[in-house]
Structure formats: structure tokens, C-alpha cells
Amino acid sequence: MRFQLCTLAIGLFAAASAQASPWAEVGDNALRADVAVLAASGVVNGITTQWALPWDGLLGGLGEAQLSAQTPSVRAAASRVLARGKAEIALGFSASLTLGAATTPSIVYGFDSMGRGDGQAQLSLAYASGGTSARLSVGAFTADFTGRSVKFMPDGSYIAQKVGDTLVYAGYLSHWWGPGWTSALALSNNARPMPQIGIQRVSSEASSWPILNLLGPWRAEFFIGLLNDPRIDRNTIYDAVHFTFNPLPGLEIGIARTEQICGENHPCVPLRDTLHLDNSPTNVNYTNNEGQIDLRWSHTLLGVPAEFYMSLMNEDSSPFTHSGTVHLFGVTAFVPLNYGTPLRLTVEYTDSLATNDIFSFGNVMYGFSYNNGGYPDGMRYRGRTIGFSLDSDSRLLSLQGAWSDEGGRFYEVYFHNAHISHPRNLLGNVVTTAPVVISMAEARVAFPFADIRLDLAARFQDDQPRPAAGFAASFEATIRVAL
């Protein structure tokens, strides 16, 4: 209680400007909805599923956009994104304080989820000068308020340098690769960000080369991280590459590969093992890798911007013979309102029970997704799945509604039906010790107060991950303060 009162007092008496960043970062559904509306309306290039999203490329497209023919809601979205981007890339120093508390954190961890524990606090200092940006974030979180489980949290710290049309960075950056609003299959913010170095293309302009020009606007990113958590194979290297292109108006295609390589108890010949792309039962490689394909089509239908999307993640190399494929499907509509922002309505379904290939939905492979015989810890970091928040052999149906009013207050309501794990999953699931079906309703509201943003959430669910059981209600609050 003393911890909660002190952190609330600090938050209420702080004030100042927005925190600088070269990216539109993972975690803000209101910002992401504005970007999606602009993409569906053709105002910006349709490369909007690969977060963090560089501001330079996004604002460059907006600056050239002709908005006079767009609807008032699209023009309003463009205005908000421009204002937000210009504030975040402003030169100089900035600082912020983030504080959070929850009775129980959510088991479904989506794009804009809040805390991972019962309490957390983080202080950040950022600096931007020309092509150089940096941020130092120091904080901690705890699973309870006894003080016996406090963990250091440098999440969000980075240093980045713009070199031509690329951004080179090092630090602890969260990623969200894929079109889903509630889930991402291969790489999401469900697990804490690992220490990493990477490079990404800033703009999304089409190539001037004749053949590559057919791909349309494109963006790419590559990073290497270190899984430095307590695990059986310590200091495993994690690398990931993502390429997204927009060959036709409204059509976005993404291709990603993530990989675990080297580490204790493993040979380490990166070039040989990474190029060993086949991983069938008769030709096993030395890595643990995943391949993801994303498809998203955005268009305005009857005056309503909408997007239809899907993701497929393969644990092995051949999608037609032996892939171990998991699936995500969704549709989102942005319904114009007479006031505020459009109402975002989303239906999304995720299934991590792997099928033998991308077409054999009845031929399943239990305990296959996110697990690996060579790397017993699997695709997980610090006890959480690097991709889908419900881990292996789980299904999640999510219904969402989100909108903002004229005062800038942001509202979200969710309904989730989750089937977590399966009785035939012999390798287990990190969310629950036994299979369970949970229905959960959640409501969230965000209040902007000048340099303070307060997020409140309430959740009600009819059961809990094992070993707990029965009805549960939880409440969560996060306050972000510009200092």
C-alpha cells in the first residue's frame, strides 16, 4: 500500500513534454488505429504491420498526401498522427515516468496490453539530435508487493543512429510483427524485449530497380538478440528478419523468419546452420526456427475503411508436406461516427494447435508450436512466449470495440474466449498447468491530462489458469507522466 500511494503521488505532481522516439512504438492502439485508417484510405503506403514503425517514413508519406478529397475522419486521423510524430521526433531532452499496479495481470497480452506483474515503475530519459536518438529506461516490476520478487527492467532503452535510409540500433526494443490486434504468432510484446542490435529501413518507398519496383513500397528489418535469461541452454542467440511489401494498393504481404541458434550445449556455426533451410524429420537442422507469412488487404467499402488479414507460422520449412503451421485470421472495420474517431470493430481468431501442413486442419501435431527437441526452453524468454500470449495448443477468439471521444478519452471493450492448452499436449503450456477454457470480458479507458495519461482496466473471467480455479475479477491502472 505504501508503494502504491508513493507512486501515485509522484505521478500526480509531475509535468512536462512528450518523450522523444524515432519510432511509433508498440503499445498504443489509438495511434495504431489512426495509422490503419490512413492505410485503408490510401493516404499512406500500406506498410503498417511491422512495429516499431519509423516516424520518418510515416510522416514523409503524410506530408505528400492529398487529404482534401478524404472524409473528415481520415483528415482528423492524419492530423493526429502528424502532431504525434512531430512531437516525438523533436530534438532535445525529454523524460517520462511510468507507474502501474494490478490485482492480477491479464492472461491475454495484446498489442496495447499494460503490465506484466502486480506492480511496476520505470523512469526514462530520452535525447534526440539530428540522426541520433537514445533513451535510458530504468525500472523494476514485481509479481507481488512483498518485495521478494522485484526484477530489474531496462525495457525500452536504446541508442539509434540514422545512416542514409536505414536506422541502426541497439538496446531493448519491443516488436510486433503481424496484422493481428490481439495476437502475433512469431514475435510480439508478450515477452519482455531481449538485449539486441538491429537495422531497419526507414522509408517504405518503392525501389527504383526495374524488377524490384514490382514489389511496390517495402520495408525490412533484421536484428540479433541474446536470450540471457535462466534457461537450460543459456545464452542462446535469437535472430529475426522481416520483409514487408505492398505490390498492389491495399495489399500488404509480410515474410518473416525467426531463429534460435548457438547457446550452451549447441554447436555454433551460424552461417552453416542458418542456411540449412530444410528441417524435415529426415533432415533435421541445428537451429530452432519459425517462418511467418502475413497477408492483409485494406480497402474502403461503402465508405467504411476495413482490413482483412491472416498469418501463418510454420515451425518447419515445407508448408505443403511438413510445416507444423499455426493460424491467425481477422477482420477490422472503422465505422465513422458523428463525433470523435471512428469506431474500430475487430473479430480475430488465433489457433496455435499446429497442423501438419497449411491445409490439413484435421491433421494436428500436439505440443509442436513454440517447442523444440534441441532447445527445451522453446521460443520463450523469461517465462513467456515470444509470440502468441497463450502459448502452444491454444485457441483464442476475440471481439473488440474501440473509439475515442472529442475530449481525447480512449475506450476499449473486449470479449475473449480462450481454450488454453490441450490434454494431449505432453510438453505443457507456460500459461496453465492443465487445459482450461476461459471466457473473459474487459473494459479499458484512457484519460489524457496535459502531460499525464491514465489508463484504467477492469476484467471479469469465469475461470483461471491452473492451478487456480473459479471466477476472478481484476483491476489494473497505469499512469504515464512527461517530466
C-alpha positions, 0 to 999 in steps of 0.5 A, a space after each residue: 500500500 505504501 508503494 502504491 500511494 508513493 507512486 501515485 503521488 509522484 505521478 500526480 505532481 509531475 509535468 512536462 513534454 512528450 518523450 522523444 522516439 524515432 519510432 511509433 512504438 508498440 503499445 498504443 492502439 489509438 495511434 495504431 488505429 489512426 495509422 490503419 485508417 490512413 492505410 485503408 484510405 490510401 493516404 499512406 503506403 500500406 506498410 503498417 504491420 511491422 512495429 516499431 514503425 519509423 516516424 520518418 517514413 510515416 510522416 514523409 508519406 503524410 506530408 505528400 498526401 492529398 487529404 482534401 478529397 478524404 472524409 473528415 475522419 481520415 483528415 482528423 486521423 492524419 492530423 493526429 498522427 502528424 502532431 504525434 510524430 512531430 512531437 516525438 521526433 523533436 530534438 532535445 531532452 525529454 523524460 517520462 515516468 511510468 507507474 502501474 499496479 494490478 490485482 492480477 495481470 491479464 492472461 491475454 497480452 495484446 498489442 496495447 496490453 499494460 503490465 506484466 506483474 502486480 506492480 511496476 515503475 520505470 523512469 526514462 530519459 530520452 535525447 534526440 539530435 539530428 540522426 541520433 536518438 537514445 533513451 535510458 529506461 530504468 525500472 523494476 516490476 514485481 509479481 507481488 508487493 512483498 518485495 521478494 520478487 522485484 526484477 530489474 527492467 531496462 525495457 525500452 532503452 536504446 541508442 539509434 543512429 540514422 545512416 542514409 535510409 536505414 536506422 541502426 540500433 541497439 538496446 531493448 526494443 519491443 516488436 510486433 510483427 503481424 496484422 493481428 490486434 490481439 495476437 502475433 504468432 512469431 514475435 510480439 510484446 508478450 515477452 519482455 524485449 531481449 538485449 539486441 542490435 538491429 537495422 531497419 529501413 526507414 522509408 517504405 518507398 518503392 525501389 527504383 530497380 526495374 524488377 524490384 519496383 514490382 514489389 511496390 513500397 517495402 520495408 525490412 528489418 533484421 536484428 540479433 538478440 541474446 536470450 540471457 535469461 535462466 534457461 537450460 541452454 543459456 545464452 542462446 542467440 535469437 535472430 529475426 528478419 522481416 520483409 514487408 511489401 505492398 505490390 498492389 494498393 491495399 495489399 500488404 504481404 509480410 515474410 518473416 523468419 525467426 531463429 534460435 541458434 548457438 547457446 550452451 550445449 549447441 554447436 555454433 556455426 551460424 552461417 552453416 546452420 542458418 542456411 540449412 533451410 530444410 528441417 524435415 524429420 529426415 533432415 533435421 537442422 541445428 537451429 530452432 526456427 519459425 517462418 511467418 507469412 502475413 497477408 492483409 488487404 485494406 480497402 474502403 467499402 461503402 465508405 467504411 475503411 476495413 482490413 482483412 488479414 491472416 498469418 501463418 507460422 510454420 515451425 518447419 520449412 515445407 508448408 505443403 508436406 511438413 510445416 507444423 503451421 499455426 493460424 491467425 485470421 481477422 477482420 477490422 472495420 472503422 465505422 465513422 461516427 458523428 463525433 470523435 474517431 471512428 469506431 474500430 470493430 475487430 473479430 480475430 481468431 488465433 489457433 496455435 494447435 499446429 497442423 501438419 501442413 497449411 491445409 490439413 486442419 484435421 491433421 494436428 501435431 500436439 505440443 509442436 508450436 513454440 517447442 523444440 527437441 534441441 532447445 527445451 526452453 522453446 521460443 520463450 524468454 523469461 517465462 513467456 512466449 515470444 509470440 502468441 500470449 497463450 502459448 502452444 495448443 491454444 485457441 483464442 477468439 476475440 471481439 473488440 470495440 474501440 473509439 475515442 471521444 472529442 475530449 481525447 478519452 480512449 475506450 476499449 471493450 473486449 470479449 475473449 474466449 480462450 481454450 488454453 492448452 490441450 490434454 494431449 499436449 505432453 510438453 505443457 503450456 507456460 500459461 496453465 498447468 492443465 487445459 482450461 477454457 476461459 471466457 473473459 470480458 474487459 473494459 479499458 479507458 484512457 484519460 489524457 491530462 496535459 502531460 499525464 495519461 491514465 489508463 484504467 482496466 477492469 476484467 471479469 473471467 469465469 475461470 483461471 489458469 491452473 492451478 487456480 480455479 473459479 471466477 476472478 475479477 481484476 483491476 489494473 491502472 497505469 499512469 504515464 507522466 512527461 517530466 
